[in-house]
Amino acid sequence: MAYNTRYLLMPWVKVPQLASHLLGRVAQQIAADWQALYGHPVYLLETFIDPERFRGTCYRAANYIYLGLTTGRGKDDQTMRPNRSLKQLWVYPLRRDFRRCLTLAAPELDRGSGPGRSHRPAPPLAPGTLGQASGAELSRTALPGRP
């Protein structure tokens, strides 16, 4: 899974459909680039949008899928209490079989791959990493337009 942390086009840039076009180009290229750089594939793109500040229009136009709101606890939550604004979770599968790939690949991911690095399996994702939609829930989620 690849997480898009920032994406901003300045208001004075006036090119029709530029935002969704760029997201589409990234989706076409990222799997090969990720494999070459990190030594393992990426199957799903994700992003979080603060609905109090943004509408997510470009993600909708680029066929990202809205999965719901986070719990407002953040990825490093220690208190199990909301401490930030709720974010919208949007995803874009890069493969039709992304659920199977994520399920099979999780224990095999090697965060230490590359020259001179150890080859240890990555630990499983922490519960709640995706807010209300956990990885297990996502693997069972029926995404519109995708089997």
N, C-alpha and C positions, 0 to 999 in steps of 0.2 A: 504494500500500500504506500503510495506517495502522497504527502500532505502539502498542499499549496498554502504557504504562509501569507504571502502578500501578492496582491494583483491590483494595480491601480493605473488607470489611464487618466491623464490630466484632463480637466473639463474643456480646455481649449483645443484638444485634438478632435477634429471633426472628420472621421473616416467611417462611413456606414459599415455596420457589422464588424468593426475591427476587433472588438473584445472577444466575441464568440469565434471569430476567425482564428485569432491567436490561440485561444484555448483548444480549438480543434487541431491546430498545427502541433501544439505541445503534446496532445494526446497521441498523435500519429508518430512522434519522434521519441518520446520519453522512454518507452520500453527498451529500445535498442541502446540508447545512451546510458540508461540505468544499469543494464546488463554489462556494458563495457566498463563503466566506472566502478561499480560496486560488486560485480561478479555474481549477481543474482537478479532474477526478473522482478518486475513490478506488474501487478495484475489489476489494481484498482487505484484511482485517484480520489482524493478526498479534500474537502475544504470546509471551513466553518465561516459563517457569515453572521455578523452582528446585525440583526434586523432593525435595531434602533438607529443604525447609521447607514445601512446599505440595503438594497432590495434583492441583490443576487440576479439581476436581469440577464447579465451576460452568461451566467452559468445555466440558467434556464434555456437561453437561446442556443447554448452549445450542447444541449441534451444531457446535462447533468441531472441527477435524480435526487429529489428532496426526500430525506429519510425521517426528518423530525428535528426536535429541539434537544440540545444537551441538557444536563441537569444543573449547569451553572457552577460546577465544582472545579473544573479545570483538570488538566492531566496529572498534576502533582498533588492532588487533594490528599490531605492527611486527616481532616476533621469530619469528613462525610457530610458536610453542610455546604449549601450553596454560598459562594463568596464572590461571584462575578455574574455578569449578565448572561442570559441564555443565548446560545448561538444556534443557528440553523446548520444542520449537517447535510452536505450535498456530496454525492459520489458519482464517479464516471467509470464503469467497468471497461477495461482495455481488452478483455477477452470474454467470450460467451460463457466459458467454463471457469470464470474467476472464483466462484465459490469452492469448487473442487480444488483449484490450484492453491487458494489461500489455506484451505484445510490441510492439504497435503504438505505444503511448503513451510508452514509455521515451525514445526520442530526441526526442519532441515536448514533453515536460514542460517547463514554463517556471517555474523557481524565482523568477524576477524579475517575475512577473505582478502586476498591481495598479497603482494610480495612481502615476505618476511613476517607475516602475521599468523597467529595460531588459527587452528580450524576447530572452533568450538561451536556447538549448536546454540542458537539464540534462545534466550528464555521465552516462555510464552508471554503473550500480551497480558498486561495487568487488567483485571476486570474493570469495566467502566472506562477504558481508554477512549472509546468512541462516544462517551456521554451515555444517553439513554439507549442508543443502538450499539450493543456490544458486538464484537467480532462474530460470536456465535449467532447472535440474532441476525446480523447482516447476512451470514451465510444461508439463513433460512428465509430471508426477506424476498418476497416476490417483487422483482423490479419491473415496472411497466415497460412493455415492449421488449423485454429480454427474458428468454426462457430460463 
